Amino acid sequence: MTLASLDVAAREDYIGNMADLSVPLSTDLQSYVDARVAAEGFADPAAFVRALVQRDQDEYTRDVARVQRLIDEGIASGIIDDEPENILRQIMDEIPGRHG
C-alpha cells in the first residue's frame, strides 16, 4: 500500500493514525535521502523513511520465521546420543582427501 494509492478519506485516516518521529541527520545523510526521494519518486523524505522501516520490518519477520523453521527442523531431526567431538570427528573423516 502506498499513500498515493489511497482515496482522500483513507489517506486522512492513514495520516491521522501516525506518530511523529524526528531524526536528526548529518548534511551528507540528508543529501542522500533527498537524492533517493527524487530518484525513487517518493512523495517526501518521510515516505522514504516509512518505506525503509517497512522493508526492515518485513526482513525481520522473514528472518524470525527462517530461524524458527531451522529450530523446528533441528528439533524434528532427533537427538544424537554421541559426544559432539565424536560427531565432528566422523564428519571430518568423511571429507575426501583429508588425512588425519
N, C-alpha and C positions, 0 to 999 in steps of 0.2 A: 504494500500500500504506500502510495506517496501522497503528500499533502495536496498536490495538484490534481490527483485523481478524485478527490472528494468534492461533493457539491458544497455550496456556501454554508448551509446549516451544519453539515457534518464537519466541515473544516473549522467552523467556530467552536463546535463542541470538542473537537480534537485538540485545538489550541487551548481551549479553556481548561482542559484536564492535564495540562503540562505544568511541571515545576520549573522554576528558573535555576540556571546554573551559570555562574560567572567563572571563567577560566582565564587568568592572565597568560598571555603568550609573548614570547620574545618577538622582536621585529621579524626575524627570519621565519619563525613558525607562522606568524600572521601572514607574511607574504606567501608562504607555501599554501596555507589554507585558502587565501584569496585566489591564487592561481588554480587550485583544484576546483574551487567553486565555479570559476569561469570556464575551465576546460571540461568539466563534467556536467555542467548545466544545472547545478544545484540552485535553488531559489536564493539562498543566502548561507553564510557560514554556519548558522545553527542547523540548517538542513544537512549540511555536510557532516557536522559532528554527530547528529542523530543517526545518520547512516553508518558512521564508524562504530558507534556504540551498539547499534542493532547488529551489525556484522560480527562484532566481538561477542555479543550475547549468543548469536547463532552458533559461532565456532565453539564457544564454551559448552553450550548444550550438546553439540556433536561430540566434543572431546569427552565429556562426562559419560555420555551414552556408550562411546567406544571403550572407555576404561571399564565400565560396568559389564559390557559384553565380554571383555577379556577376563575379568574376575569370574564371571559366571562360567566361562569356558574352562578356566583353571579349576574351579570347584568341581565341575562336571567330569573333569578328566581323572579324578580319583586321587588317592593318596599313595605315595611311594614309601614303602617301609625301610628303604635303604638309606644310608647316610649320604648327605649331599656330596661329600668328597668322592665317594664310590660312584655316584651317578655321573659326576663331572669326569672322572677317570674313564668311565665307559664311553662317554661321548667323545672324549679326546682320542681314545683308542680307535674309534670308528673313522677318524679323519684320515683320508687317503694320504699316503706319503709321510705320515707322522711316525717317527721312531721315538720310542720313549720307554 
